[in-house]
């Protein structure tokens, strides 16, 4: 007896992108990055905000059709990613308390997301040939 799946639930149905790809960020992550960077590096923050104003990646049949579930491919330079990571690490993130626990956790997760992209970019960088 074989199992039958609807097309949306089929194991063969794969999304057009992976939410776990290092260069794919959610709208929320990008907007939080913008909010954290805009006072210290407004130009870079604007670059991030402009990504959100672009076209989001196509959603799978299983995704809710909401702006909050949008994801975007981030295609910026390694120097910009470095500046983002440095800017986020330099933020004055307070010690966790009941009032700000969510923001602290989100800020740390955001640093991890950008660091993951930085690692991917470093791995893909062509070997420098010295002579």
DRENZA-109258 format. One record per residue (C-alpha): z, y, x; residue number from 0; residue in one letter. Coordinates in nm, 3 decimals. Example, Ala and Ser with C-alpha at 12.3 -4.5 7.8 and 13.67 -1.06 7.14 Angstrom:
2
{atom {0.780 -0.450 1.230} 0 'A'}
{atom {0.714 -0.106 1.367} 1 'S'}
This chain:
131
{atom {0.000 0.000 0.000} 0 'X'}
{atom {-0.098 0.334 0.148} 1 'X'}
{atom {0.084 0.660 0.097} 2 'X'}
{atom {-0.106 0.947 -0.057} 3 'X'}
{atom {-0.017 1.307 0.017} 4 'X'}
{atom {-0.130 1.624 -0.147} 5 'X'}
{atom {-0.340 1.834 0.090} 6 'X'}
{atom {-0.051 2.077 0.146} 7 'X'}
{atom {0.194 1.800 0.236} 8 'X'}
{atom {-0.041 1.583 0.434} 9 'X'}
{atom {0.068 1.500 0.788} 10 'X'}
{atom {-0.289 1.583 0.890} 11 'X'}
{atom {-0.253 1.937 0.759} 12 'X'}
{atom {-0.172 2.162 1.053} 13 'X'}
{atom {-0.119 2.535 1.046} 14 'X'}
{atom {-0.379 2.753 1.213} 15 'X'}
{atom {-0.116 2.868 1.459} 16 'X'}
{atom {0.225 2.759 1.574} 17 'X'}
{atom {0.529 2.972 1.500} 18 'X'}
{atom {0.670 2.830 1.824} 19 'X'}
{atom {0.385 2.957 2.041} 20 'X'}
{atom {0.529 3.204 2.294} 21 'X'}
{atom {0.273 3.472 2.204} 22 'X'}
{atom {0.330 3.451 1.826} 23 'X'}
{atom {0.598 3.682 1.688} 24 'X'}
{atom {0.718 3.739 1.334} 25 'X'}
{atom {0.698 4.079 1.170} 26 'X'}
{atom {1.078 4.096 1.178} 27 'X'}
{atom {1.099 4.026 1.551} 28 'X'}
{atom {0.840 4.289 1.630} 29 'X'}
{atom {1.003 4.551 1.409} 30 'X'}
{atom {1.348 4.480 1.555} 31 'X'}
{atom {1.198 4.513 1.905} 32 'X'}
{atom {1.049 4.847 1.798} 33 'X'}
{atom {1.384 4.968 1.663} 34 'X'}
{atom {1.572 4.870 1.979} 35 'X'}
{atom {1.318 5.023 2.219} 36 'X'}
{atom {1.206 5.339 2.043} 37 'X'}
{atom {1.476 5.571 2.180} 38 'X'}
{atom {1.445 5.456 2.541} 39 'X'}
{atom {1.073 5.378 2.565} 40 'X'}
{atom {0.889 5.536 2.271} 41 'X'}
{atom {0.540 5.464 2.404} 42 'X'}
{atom {0.608 5.093 2.444} 43 'X'}
{atom {0.785 5.084 2.107} 44 'X'}
{atom {0.477 5.237 1.947} 45 'X'}
{atom {0.259 4.969 2.108} 46 'X'}
{atom {0.479 4.704 1.946} 47 'X'}
{atom {0.473 4.879 1.609} 48 'X'}
{atom {0.093 4.899 1.624} 49 'X'}
{atom {0.076 4.519 1.653} 50 'X'}
{atom {0.248 4.495 1.314} 51 'X'}
{atom {-0.011 4.730 1.164} 52 'X'}
{atom {-0.286 4.491 1.270} 53 'X'}
{atom {-0.407 4.185 1.084} 54 'X'}
{atom {-0.150 3.904 1.063} 55 'X'}
{atom {-0.242 3.547 1.148} 56 'X'}
{atom {-0.366 3.329 0.864} 57 'X'}
{atom {-0.091 3.149 0.679} 58 'X'}
{atom {-0.083 2.782 0.597} 59 'X'}
{atom {-0.085 2.663 0.238} 60 'X'}
{atom {0.288 2.600 0.269} 61 'X'}
{atom {0.382 2.958 0.363} 62 'X'}
{atom {0.503 3.200 0.101} 63 'X'}
{atom {0.254 3.481 0.053} 64 'X'}
{atom {0.485 3.763 0.154} 65 'X'}
{atom {0.466 4.035 0.414} 66 'X'}
{atom {0.799 3.905 0.547} 67 'X'}
{atom {0.639 3.576 0.653} 68 'X'}
{atom {0.364 3.743 0.857} 69 'X'}
{atom {0.316 3.645 1.220} 70 'X'}
{atom {0.111 3.822 1.485} 71 'X'}
{atom {-0.035 3.729 1.821} 72 'X'}
{atom {0.104 3.955 2.091} 73 'X'}
{atom {-0.159 4.041 2.348} 74 'X'}
{atom {-0.008 4.293 2.589} 75 'X'}
{atom {0.012 4.312 2.967} 76 'X'}
{atom {0.268 4.132 3.179} 77 'X'}
{atom {0.407 4.468 3.286} 78 'X'}
{atom {0.463 4.563 2.922} 79 'X'}
{atom {0.638 4.232 2.852} 80 'X'}
{atom {0.854 4.289 3.159} 81 'X'}
{atom {0.943 4.639 3.036} 82 'X'}
{atom {1.033 4.498 2.694} 83 'X'}
{atom {1.263 4.232 2.841} 84 'X'}
{atom {1.424 4.487 3.073} 85 'X'}
{atom {1.462 4.735 2.787} 86 'X'}
{atom {1.622 4.478 2.560} 87 'X'}
{atom {1.858 4.351 2.830} 88 'X'}
{atom {1.961 4.711 2.906} 89 'X'}
{atom {2.056 4.772 2.542} 90 'X'}
{atom {2.420 4.841 2.483} 91 'X'}
{atom {2.473 4.532 2.271} 92 'X'}
{atom {2.837 4.534 2.160} 93 'X'}
{atom {3.064 4.234 2.180} 94 'X'}
{atom {3.033 4.015 1.873} 95 'X'}
{atom {3.262 4.108 1.588} 96 'X'}
{atom {3.258 4.018 1.219} 97 'X'}
{atom {3.082 4.347 1.140} 98 'X'}
{atom {2.792 4.312 1.384} 99 'X'}
{atom {2.766 3.938 1.449} 100 'X'}
{atom {2.420 3.909 1.291} 101 'X'}
{atom {2.273 4.196 1.493} 102 'X'}
{atom {2.417 4.063 1.819} 103 'X'}
{atom {2.277 3.714 1.754} 104 'X'}
{atom {1.936 3.857 1.658} 105 'X'}
{atom {1.924 4.077 1.970} 106 'X'}
{atom {1.999 3.781 2.197} 107 'X'}
{atom {1.739 3.566 2.020} 108 'X'}
{atom {1.488 3.848 2.059} 109 'X'}
{atom {1.549 3.863 2.434} 110 'X'}
{atom {1.490 3.487 2.446} 111 'X'}
{atom {1.160 3.522 2.255} 112 'X'}
{atom {1.025 3.787 2.491} 113 'X'}
{atom {1.148 3.597 2.798} 114 'X'}
{atom {0.964 3.289 2.668} 115 'X'}
{atom {0.642 3.492 2.652} 116 'X'}
{atom {0.707 3.628 3.003} 117 'X'}
{atom {0.749 3.272 3.139} 118 'X'}
{atom {0.425 3.164 2.971} 119 'X'}
{atom {0.239 3.459 3.121} 120 'X'}
{atom {0.376 3.382 3.468} 121 'X'}
{atom {0.269 3.019 3.440} 122 'X'}
{atom {-0.082 3.119 3.338} 123 'X'}
{atom {-0.119 3.377 3.612} 124 'X'}
{atom {-0.383 3.273 3.865} 125 'X'}
{atom {-0.255 3.176 4.205} 126 'X'}
{atom {-0.275 3.465 4.447} 127 'X'}
{atom {-0.476 3.374 4.749} 128 'X'}
{atom {-0.340 3.529 5.064} 129 'X'}
{atom {-0.515 3.538 5.397} 130 'X'}
